[in-house]
C-alpha cells in the first residue's frame, strides 16, 4: 500500500484556494458587506447553497409557469 501524504505547503495552498473561493461566493450574496464579514465559513456556505437553490427553483418555476400558460 502506497501512502500519498501531502506536504504542509500543498495543504496550505488548498486551504488558501478554498478560502478565496468562499470569499468570492460570499461577495455575490445579496446581503450587506457588514453582514458578509460576520458570517463564518460554515454560515457562508449554508447561505450560498440556499441562494443557489432558491435561484434554481425560481428558474424552474418560471419555465413551468410559461409552459402552463401556453
Residue pairs with C-beta under 8 A, 6 or more apart in sequence:
6 14
19 41
22 41
22 44
22 45
22 48
25 44
25 48
26 36
26 39
26 44
26 47
26 48
27 36
28 48
29 36
29 44
29 47
29 48
29 51
30 51
31 47
36 44
39 47
